Amino acid sequence: MPTNPNFATYERAQRTTDVMIVSSFALWAMLIGFVPVAALRLLGA
């Protein structure tokens, strides 16, 4: 177990950063997948 008292804060910050990276990747993946479908539907194709 680490003896650094700031380790818990570091772990929390690291976990938050990881969640934000994954969330932003998921958001962009949904947008990239959804925009062409929405455009085709709006164009009536």
N, C-alpha and C positions, 0 to 999 in steps of 0.2 A: 504494500500500500504506500502511495506517495506521501512524503512528509510535508509537501508544499501546501500551506493553508489556502492558497488561491487555486488549488487543483479543481475543486468543485465548481468554482466560477468559470474556470477555463473549459471544463467539460460541458457545462451548460451552454456557454457561448459557442463551442464547437458543434454541439448538437443543434442549436438554433441555426447556425450557418448551414449545416448539412440539410436541414429541413427546408430552408429558403432556397437552396440550390436545386433540390429535387422538385420543389413546388414550381419554381420558375421554369424548369425543364418541362414539367408536365403541362404548364400553361401554354408554352410555346408549341409543344407537340399537339395540343388540342386545337390551337389556332391554325396551325399549318394543316391539320387534317380537316378542320371545319370550314375554313374560308373557301376552298375550291368547291366543296359540296354546296355551300350556300350560294356561291356565284352561279353555279350551274342551275340550281333550282330557280334563282331569280331570273335567269336568262330564259328559262323555260325549256332547257335541253333535257 
